[in-house]
Amino acid sequence: MSDKRLRELYIDELKDLYSAETQLVKALPKLAKAASSEDLSESFEEHLEQTEGHVERLEKIFEWLDESPKGKKCLGMEGLVKEGSEVMDEDYEGPVMDAALIGAAQRVEHYEIAAYGTASEFATLLGEEEHASLLNKTLEEEKETDEKLTELARTINAQANESEEEEQEGIEARSEIFQRGKKSARRVA
């Protein structure tokens, strides 16, 4: 692939990332609102601020390239955001909803980690060291966010499991009471 074709691909990748990040700026407040865990909600709000910074970094790179960041829609992020919206429409509550939100958010982070890694490598190959530096900084922040979500998941998933077990115990207890009531009713009849 010639340097020119790789540069075209690089710019296309950057446009895809820009679209992904701008979609995420719109989606993160919804995730923060849907979270019942204050820590998770705060994490989404912090990542929103970080994501706005990612958009600014990409805009700076486009400025250096004398290119427009617009003109491409990231279909991958569109699908991930749609999946996240579907999760919020489910009838999950409390820690179970939070566990579902973390799963959706981590899929987004993994997508971004892959995309930033690719773009950074292209920048390096093209001799765009300043671009690569900014892209690597964002890549590291995406990895940190993923690690933070993993840490939150350890606690939240355990809480979700406990609430499920408590709910199941409650169902079993009600069923047992119902069965005893039926036996008592037969004895009386």
N, C-alpha and C positions, 0 to 999 in steps of 0.2 A: 504494500500500500504506500503510495507516495505521501510525502509530508503534507501536500495540499489536501488529499483525501482524508488523512488522519485529522487534520485541522477541522475539516467539515464535520467529521464524526464527533470530534471534541466539542465543537460548538453545539451540535445537535444534543449531545449528552448534557451540556450545561443548560440548554433550554428545557430539557426534560426535568432536570433538577430544579430549575427555577419554578416551573409549573408545579412540581411536587411540593416544594416548600410553600408556595402561595396557597395551595389547597390545604396544606397542613395548618397554616395560620388561621384558616377559617374553621377547621375541624377541632383544634385543641380546646377552645373555650367550651365546646359542647361536651367533650370528654371530662373536662374539669367539673362541669355542672352535674354530670351524671354520676360522678364518683361519690360514694358515701364516706370513704376514708378521707379525712382531712389531709393526711400525708400524701395520698395519691392525687387529690385535687391540687394541692400545692405543687406537686411534681409536674403535673400537666401545665400549670400556670407558669412555672419556671421554664419549662421547655418551650412554651409559647414565646417568651422573651428571647430565648436562645434562637428559636427558629426565625424570628424577625431579624436577628443578627445574621443568620445564614443567608436570608434573602438579600440583605445589604452587601454581604461579601460577594455574592453572585453578581449583583448589580455592578459592583466595583470591577469585577473581572470583565463583564460585558462592556463596561466603559473603556477599559484598557484595550479590548479587542475591537472597539468601535462597531459593536454589534448590538442589536436589540435582543433583550431576553425573551421577548414575546414571540408567539407564532407556533407554539407547540403545546399540546396538552399531554400531560403524563397520565397515560391510561392505567399504568400500574398503581399509581397513588390513588387515582380515581376509584379503582376497585377496592383498594385497602380502606379508603375513607368510607366507601359504601358499606363494606363489611362491618366497620366500626359503628356506623349508623344502625345497621340491622341488629347488632348486639344491644344497642341502647333501646331498641324497640321490643326486645324480649321481656318477659315478665320476671327476670331475675331481680333480686333485691339484695341490699347490703353487701356483705363480703363476696357473695357469689357474683353479683354484678361487677364489683371491683375486679375480681379475678378475670372475668370476661373482658373488661376494659384493658387490663394489663396485657392480656393475650393479643388483643387487637393492636395495641400500641407497640408491642414488641415486634409484631410483623412489620409495622411501618419502619421501626428503627433498623431492622435487618435489611429491609429494602434500601434504605438510605445509606447504610454502611457499605453495601455492595456498590451502589451508584457513585458515592463519593470516592471509594477506592479506585474505581475504574477511571473517573474523571481526573483524579490526582495523578494516576499513572500516565494518562494521555498528556497531561500538562508537562510532566517531567520529560517524556519522550520528545515533546515539541520544544523543549528548552524554556518553557514558561515557569520558571522557578518561583516567581512571586505568586502566580496562580496556584501552583502546587502547594505552596506554604499555606495559603488561605484555605484551600480545599482540605489539606491535611488537618488543619486546626478544626474545621467543621467535622471531619471524620472522627477525630478524637472525642469531640463533644457528643457525637451520636453514640459512640461506644460507651461513654460515661453514662449517658441517659439509659441505654440498654442495661448496663450494670445496676443502675439505681432501680430500674423497674424490676429486675431480678430480685434484688434485696427486698423490695416492697412485696413482691409476689410470695416470698417465703412466709411472711407473716400473714398476708391477706388470704393466701390459699389455705393455710392452716385454719384460719378463722372461718372460711367458707366451708371447709370440711366439717368443722365442729358444728356449725349452724345446720348443715345437712343432717348430721348424726342426731342432733337434738330434735330436729323436725321429724326424723324417722322414729325416734323413741316416742315422741308425742303421738304420732299416728298409731304406733303399736299399742301404746297405753290406752288410747281411745278405743281401739279395736277390741282390746281385752275387756274393757269395761262394758262395751256393747255386747260382747259374747256372754259375759256374766249376767247381764241384764236379760238377755234372751233366755238363758237357762232358768233364771229366777221366774220369768214370766211363764215358762212351760210348767214349772213346779206348781205355781199358783193356779194355773188353768186346769 
